[in-house]
Amino acid sequence: MRLIPVTDAIYDYIADHSTQVDEVHRDLVERARMRIGRDKGALLTLLTQLTNTRQAIEIGTFTGYATLCIARGLPAGGRVLTCDVSQEWTAVAERVWAHENVTAKIDLRLGTAIETLRALPPEPHHDLAFIGADKPGYLDYYEELLPRIRPGGAILINNVLLAGAVVTDPDDENARTMREFNAHVCADKRVDAVMLSVGDGITLARKRPVDSAD
């Protein structure tokens, strides 16, 4: 069965039938111009809970909505390390986190994400990662993150459909880069991956146990 087109009405129906945010949270989302839809936000929180995540990493904070959704799924003592280069947008994020009482669960690192990742211990210490920053950097982020994710943990990759350009625009440079990245993940024997048509597309890649990654 083929997927039906997701109209605004269908999107609202999907979001309205997912775990709801309160009205104050909804207002913060709208005023801060968040780029993660309500449906994807609910998915992030649920996946954080399903994977029993205690240590998470996010590449690309922007105004902090995805960070908030991950933090809401963490248990007491859990932490999400989030990387961004913008003091302006992360200042918005910090106000959101403080309002939602999750600041203690969030470690914001300002600076180039790839340098932040390379400075982390190489051991598989993290349970979950979310990539949503600059698209040309996706492959480098993925390759730095995967060794740091425990077997059975997951990497979530945002915007993998680029509003359909990966299929409809063969000459677009960003679309070409994303197609190459998507093909890389699909062929990667270290993970089991599925691409979901949620929002602008999200890939869920679960790291295989060592004895099955061959």
Buried (B, 14 or more C-beta within 10 A) or exposed (E): EEEEEBEEEEBEEBBEEBEEBEEEBEEBBEEBEBBBBBBBBBBBBBBBEEBBBBBBBBBBBBBBBBBBBBBBBBEEEBBBBBBBBBEEBBEBBBBBBEEBEBBEBBBBBEEEBBEBBEEBEEEBBBBBBBBBBBBEBBBBBBEBBBEBBBBEBBBBBBBBBBEEBBEEBEEBEBBBBBBEBBEEBEEBEBBBBEBBEBBBBBBBBBBBEEEEEE
